[in-house]
Amino acid sequence: MKVSKGLDVLLMAFVVYLAVVRFREGMMGSGTLFTVLAIVYLATFIVRIKNERRQTGDK
C-alpha cells in the first residue's frame, strides 16, 4: 500500500499545481474546481490512513 499512498500524494500535488496555475491565469472557475478536487483527495487520503490504522490495531 505504500505505492498507493505515494501515488495519492503525487496526484494531490499535481491537482494543487493545476489549481495554482489556473488562478494565476485568471480562470477562477477552473481554479476553484481543482481546489475542491484537491480537498476531496486530501479528505479521502486521511480517511484511508485512519481505516488502515484501525484495521492494523484490530488484528
C-alpha positions as CSV (number, residue, x, y, z in Angstrom):
1,M,0.0,0.0,0.0
2,K,3.0,2.4,0.2
3,V,3.0,2.8,-3.6
4,S,-0.7,3.7,-3.4
5,K,-0.1,6.3,-0.8
6,G,2.7,7.8,-2.8
7,L,0.6,8.0,-5.9
8,D,-2.1,9.7,-3.9
9,V,0.3,12.3,-2.7
10,L,1.6,12.9,-6.2
11,L,-1.9,13.2,-7.6
12,M,-2.8,15.7,-4.8
13,A,0.3,17.7,-5.6
14,F,-0.5,17.8,-9.3
15,V,-4.1,18.9,-8.7
16,V,-2.8,21.7,-6.4
17,Y,-0.4,22.7,-9.1
18,L,-3.2,22.9,-11.6
19,A,-5.3,25.0,-9.3
20,V,-2.4,27.5,-8.7
21,V,-1.8,27.7,-12.5
22,R,-5.5,28.3,-13.2
23,F,-5.7,31.0,-10.5
24,R,-2.7,32.8,-11.9
25,E,-4.2,32.8,-15.4
26,G,-7.4,34.3,-14.1
27,M,-9.5,31.2,-14.6
28,M,-11.4,31.3,-11.3
29,G,-13.9,28.6,-12.2
30,S,-11.3,26.0,-13.1
31,G,-9.1,27.1,-10.1
32,T,-11.9,26.6,-7.7
33,L,-12.8,23.2,-9.3
34,F,-9.2,22.0,-8.9
35,T,-9.0,23.3,-5.3
36,V,-12.2,21.5,-4.3
37,L,-10.8,18.3,-6.0
38,A,-7.6,18.6,-4.0
39,I,-9.6,18.9,-0.8
40,V,-11.6,15.8,-1.6
41,Y,-8.4,13.9,-2.4
42,L,-6.9,15.0,0.9
43,A,-10.0,14.0,2.8
44,T,-10.1,10.6,1.3
45,F,-6.4,10.1,1.9
46,I,-6.9,10.9,5.6
47,V,-9.8,8.6,5.9
48,R,-7.9,5.8,4.2
49,I,-5.0,6.2,6.6
50,K,-7.3,6.2,9.6
51,N,-9.0,3.0,8.3
52,E,-5.7,1.3,7.8
53,R,-4.6,2.2,11.3
54,R,-7.8,0.9,12.7
55,Q,-7.5,-2.4,10.8
56,T,-4.0,-3.0,11.9
57,G,-5.0,-2.2,15.5
58,D,-7.8,-4.8,15.5
59,K,-5.5,-7.6,14.3
